[in-house]
Amino acid sequence: MAMLDLVFSFSCFAILGWMLEVAYRSSFSRRFINPGLLKGPYLILYGAGALILMEAADLLQATTAGLAVKTLVYFAVTTGLELFSAVIAKRLFNARLWDYSDQRFHYKGHICLKFSLYWIVMAFAFEYLVVPPYQVLLGQLHPVVKGVFAGAALSFMLLDLLMTGIRTFFRMTPEEKGAADAEFRDAASPVLALPDVARLSEYPHHREKTRLDHVKEVAYISFLCGRRLSLDCGAIIRGALLHDLFFYDWLRGGPRLHGFRHHTIALNNARRITHLSKKEEDIIKKHMWPLTVVPPRYPESLVVSLVDTYCSAKDYLRLDRQGKIKKRTDGSAGQSGREKLI
């Protein structure tokens, strides 16, 4: 199968599988149930399973395998995929998508004998009832149609997966969030109390946001990343709060080639008002990487650079901004930064 047909088939069966799961679960619950880890109308498990089953059916047909062998292969493919998906969802996203603990002959609630038998029956139905007409349809569709559909569907899935990963990465219990906010305030307060840092509230930065709003948001989100990755959070907070320490409206004035120069200006200003460690200096100096050419020396510098890019892009790409700025700036820097990220 050509690559375009593979991607198209994956996307198509991921969506059809989602529809099947929605119909099955919603009928039992008598309300709409989104069965997937992702937000969109697709299930990666079904897309991958369909491709593997089609390939397995072709191989088994070529080897003239008997019914018993085919049954065993379909059992291994379907139950193996279900077990793999359940373990990945639990370990990477701390999510349990289904639970067979109330069924007999189950393994940690991830798989059970009854549903494994169901999957075998569905695999045979898929081979003999679904695949033949689907292959006819696949041959009749124009490559442009398949390319547009597959490209759009796969793009949505990847973006959805990325956002789900980000939400999981930053997810905290109320107790964890309270401890994180307190840690951030303790480390950030001495820097925010510096008069030159407080002056940043007088300068516009991204649309309606002031420069102080921006550095506080970058500092908090970078701090959360560093906390999860066990990095030097103190250096991250100080460096992020000082990374844009310059005193001019860069949209209307200031030196030429602002993007290539302001990190040096900020670094010199920061050195003038406080002592900086080598790591904090690198954070300020490299926050515009790759415009700085030389890459960040420390993982803390890379985190701040990526978060700064994210925050800047978010500020300019967001369409609905009315009434949001006050909510973000009135509360604590930590709370606003996390709310806007998640």
N, C-alpha and C positions, 0 to 999 in steps of 0.2 A: 504494500500500500504506500502510495506516495506521501511525502511529508504533509502536503496540504490536506489530503484526505484523512490523515491521522489526526491532525489538529481539529479539523472539522468534525470528525466522528467523536473525538473526545468531548468537544464542546456540546455537540448535539445530545449525546447520551448523558452528559452531566446534567443538562437541563431536564431531559425526559426522566431521569432517575429522581431528580428533585420533585417533579410532578407526581411520580408514583409514590414516593415517601409521604408527600403532603396529603395525598388522597387517603393513604392507609392510616396514617397517624391521626389526621383530623377527623376521619370517620369514627374512630374509636373514642377520641376525646370530645367529639361534638363541638369543637372549636378549631380555629386555624392554628396549626402547629408548623413552625419553620424548623425542619428537622436537621438542618446543617449547622456547622460551626460558623460558616460565613453568613453574611447578611443577604446576599443575592440569591436568585432562583437557580441554583446549581449545586450539585454534589460531586466533588472531585472523585470520591470513591466510585461512583457509578461510571464516570467517564473513563477512569483508569481500568476499572473492571471490564467494561465493554471491549476495550482494545485488547486486553489480555485474553479474554474469552474468544474473540474473533481469531486471534493468532493461534491460540491453543486448538480451536476447532479445525483450522487449516492444517496444522501439523498432525493432528490425530487422524484426519481424513487421509492425509498423504501416507501415513504409516498403517492404515487400515486397522486401527486399534478397535478392540471389542468394546461392548457396552460397559463391562466392569472397569476396564482401564479408563474409559472416558468419564465414568461416574467418579472414580477416584481422583482424576485430574481436576474435574469441576469442583469437587469437594475441597481439594487443596487450594485452588485458586480463590474461590469465593470466601471460604472460611479464613484462609490466610490473609486476604485483603481486609476482611472485617476485623480480625485481631490486630493487624498492623495499624489500621486506621484508629482503632480504639486506644491503643497504647500511645501512639503519636499525639493524639488529641489530649490525652491525660497528662503526658509528661511535658509537652511543649506549651499547651494552652490551659492546662489544669481544668479541662472540660470533659465531662462524661456525656457522650452523645446518645448512648443507649445503655440499658442496664438489664441484663438477663439474670440477675441474682435470684429472682423469684421462679426461675425455670429449673427443671431438673437437668443434671449433667451439663452444668455450665462451668466456665473457667473464668474466675474473677469477675464475673458479670459481663465480660467482653464478648464471649461467644457461647453458644449452647447447641446441643444436638438438634433440638427441634428446628431451630432456624437454619442450621446448616443443611438439614434435609430440604427445607423450603428453597434455599439458595440453589441446591442441585437441580430441583425441578425447574426453577426459573432459568437456570443456565441452559437446560435442554430446550425450554420454550424460546429462549433468546436465539439459540442456534437455528432452530427449524422454523420458527414463526416470524422472527423479527429481522434477522440478518439477510435472508434472501430478498425481500422487498426493499430493504434499506440499501443493499448493494445496487439494485436497479436504479433507485432514486439517486444514489451517489454518482452513478455513471451519467445520469441525465443532467445534473446540475452544472451550470457554467462555472468555470474556475473562479471568475470574479465574484460570483455570488458566494461561493464557498470561502473565498479569501476574506471578504468583508465580514461575513458572519463569524468565522473563526477568529479573525483578528479582534473584532469588537468583544466577543465573548471572553476570549483569553485575557484581554486587557482588563476587563472588569474583574475577572477572577483574581488576577495577580494583584490588582490594586486593593481588592477586598481582603485578600490574604495578608497583604502588607499592613493594612489598617488594623486588622484583627490582631496581628502580631504586636503592633505598637500598643494597642489597648491592653493586651495581656501583659506586656512588658512593664507597663506603668500601673497596673492594677494593684491597689492596696486596700487593706481593711481600714476602717476608721481609726483604729489604734495605730496602725502603721503610718497612716497619713498624718495623724497628730504628732507623732514622734519625728517624722520627716520635716514637717513645717517648723517645729521647734528647733530642730538642728539647723535648718536653713536660716531662720531668724537670728540665731546666736552667731552664726558665721558671717551673715550679711550685714548686721546692724553696725559694726564698727566702720565698714566701708561706706555704707549709706549715710552715716553721720558726718562724713568728710564734706566740708562746704563745697568743694569743687564738684563732687559727685552729685550733691543736692542740686547744683546749678543746672544739671542736665535736664531737669524738668522744664526749663525755660526754652528749650530748643525742640522744634518739631523734627521728627525723624522719618517715620513711615506713615503717610497719610495723616490720620488724626492722632496718632500716637506720638508721645514725646520720646526723647532719647532715653530718659530715665525709665519710662515704661518698657522700652525695648530691652535695655540691659538687664532689668529685673526679670523679665520673662525668659531671656536667654539663660540667665544665671540659674533660675529655678529648674527649668527643663534639663539643662546640662547637669545640674546637681542630681536630679532624679536618675538620669542615665548613669552618672558616675557612681551613685549609690548602689544601683543594681549590678554594676560591673566591678564593684569593690576598688574604685579608683580614689585618688586624693581629692576628696570633695571640697576641702578647704581651699585648695589651690584653684579648683574649678570655679567656685563661687567668687573668689576675689578677682581672678582673671577675667571672668565673664562680666562682672560689674564694671570693670575698668576698660573693657575692650574697645569701647567707643567714647573715650574721654577726650573729646575735642569740642571747641566752643564756637561753632559757626553753623549757619543753616546751609548744609551742603547742597540742598536743592536750589538755592538762589545765590550762593556765594562760596567763599573759601578757595583753597588752592586748586589749580588745575589738576586733572587726573586724580580726583579725590579717592577713587577706589584703590589706586595703587599706592597712595601716600598716607591716608589717614591712620593706618595701623601704627606707623612710625610716630606720627604726631601724638596719638593716644598713649603710646608707650613712654614717650618723653614726658608727657604730662603726668602719667601715673608715677613715674620714678620721682618726680618732683614733690609729690604729696605723700608718698608712703614707700616703705621698703617692699621690694618685690623679690620673690625667690626666682630661680632660673626657670622653674616650671611656669610660674605666673607670667614672667616676661614672654616666654614662648607662646603661651595662650593668647596674649594680646597681639604679639607680632604676627602670629600665623592664622589669626581668625579669618582672614580673607583668602586663605589658600583655596584654590590654586593660583589666585592672582599674585600671591607672594612667591610663586615658583618653588622655593625651598619648602618641602613638606613639613608638617608638624613633627617635632622631635618626641613628643610625649603623647600617649593615648588621651590624656586630659585635653591637650590642645586640639586633637582631632575631633573629640566630642563637641567642644565649644564651637569649632568651625562648622561642623555639620548642623548643629542646632541653630546657629546664627543664620545659616542659609535657609533652613526650614522656616524659621520665624519670619524672615524677610519675605520669602516667597508666599507664605500664608497671608501676610499683611496685604500684599498686592493682588493676590488671586481671589481673596474672599470678596464676594459680591454684596452680601448683607452685612453691613457694618453699623447700621443705625442703632444706637442704644447699647452697643456692645462695649465701647471704650470705658465708659464710666463704671460698668460692672467689673471690668478687668482691673482698673486702677484703684478703685475704692477699697477693695479687700486687700488681704495680704498678698505679697508678691507670689508666694508659694501657691496659694489657692488659685489665683487667677491664671498662673502659668499652666498648672495642671488641667484646669477646666478647659482651657482653650486647646490644649493638645489632645485631650481625650474627648 
